[in-house]
Amino acid sequence: MKTIFSHGVFFLFLLCLGPMVRADDSGAVKARMEQRLARIDALKTQGLVGENNRGFLEVRGIGKDVDAVVADENRDREAVYAAVAQKTGSSAVQVGKARAAKIIHSSRPGVWVQDESGTWKKR
């Protein structure tokens, strides 16, 4: 149930993204993030990646293509956060931190998350 909720929050976030990223980029960013979602969920379940307190993934273990998946996802998240910041008049850092809080709150038990103080723990 938690996974369904977190995916719902994620897709709602992507819907809001549409008007904020350039029209030629928003569809591509959304598609890439959707395509990676199952892989990221699997990496989280395996304990190979975690969600940091800035709204980005971090590598927590060694596995096939983990670094590449994390780099690709973080690049797209960075673009989304910058677009949201521009639209709302805040900063990408603030947007990322706010997104991190939502991601961490909706993460499944057993997933690595980083709290506001920087401490890593399993949810």
PEZIZI-V800263 format. One record per pair of residues at least 12 apart in sequence whose ideal C-beta (glycine too) atoms are under 10 Angstrom apart, sorted by the first residue. I is the first residue (numbers start at 1). GAP is how many residues later the second one is. Records with the same first field share a line. If there is no record, write none. Layout:
I: GAP, GAP
This chain:
1: 107
2: 103, 104, 105, 106, 107, 109, 121
3: 38, 42, 103, 104, 105
4: 102
5: 100, 101, 103
6: 31, 35, 96, 97, 99, 100, 101, 102, 105
7: 27, 30, 31, 34, 99
8: 98
9: 90, 93, 94, 96, 97
10: 23, 24, 27, 30, 89, 92, 93, 96
11: 19, 22, 23, 26
13: 17, 20, 67, 71, 86, 89, 90
14: 12, 15, 16, 17, 19, 20, 23, 66
15: 15
16: 64, 67, 68, 71
17: 12, 13, 16, 59, 62, 63, 64, 66, 67, 70
18: 12, 65
19: 64, 68
20: 59, 60, 62, 63, 64, 65, 66, 67, 68
21: 55, 58, 59, 61, 62, 63, 65, 66
22: 57, 61
25: 51, 54, 55, 58
26: 53, 54, 57
28: 48, 51
29: 46, 47, 48, 50, 51, 54
30: 46, 50
31: 45
32: 40, 41, 43, 44
33: 39, 40, 43, 44, 46, 47
35: 37
36: 21, 33, 34, 36, 37, 40
37: 36
39: 26, 27, 30, 33, 34
40: 17, 29, 30, 32, 33
41: 67, 70
42: 21, 27
43: 14, 16, 17, 18, 20, 21, 22, 23, 26, 27, 30, 68
44: 13, 16, 63, 64, 66, 67, 68, 69, 79
45: 63, 65, 66
46: 14, 15, 17, 20, 64
47: 13, 14, 16, 63, 64, 65, 75
48: 12, 13, 14, 15, 16, 18, 21, 22, 64
49: 12, 14, 17, 18, 20, 21, 24, 62, 63
50: 54, 57, 61, 62, 63, 64, 70, 71, 72, 73
51: 48, 49, 52, 53, 55, 56, 60, 61, 62, 63, 69, 72
52: 22, 44, 45, 48, 51, 52, 60, 61, 62, 63, 66, 68
53: 43, 44, 47, 48, 50, 51, 60, 61, 62, 63, 64, 65, 66, 67
54: 20, 23, 27, 38, 39, 42, 43, 45, 46, 60, 64
55: 19, 22, 23, 25, 26, 37, 38, 39, 40, 41, 42, 43, 44, 45, 46, 47, 48, 49
56: 14, 17, 18, 19, 21, 22, 25, 40, 43, 44, 47, 58
57: 12, 13, 14, 15, 16, 17, 20, 46, 55
58: 12, 16, 54, 56, 62
59: 12
60: 51, 52, 60
61: 51
77: 15, 18, 19, 22, 26
78: 14, 18
79: 13
80: 12, 15, 16, 19
81: 12, 13, 14, 15, 16, 17, 18
82: 13, 14
83: 12
84: 12, 14, 15
97: 19
100: 13, 14, 15, 16
101: 14, 15
104: 12, 17, 19
105: 18
106: 17
107: 15, 16
108: 14, 15
109: 13, 14
110: 12, 13
111: 12
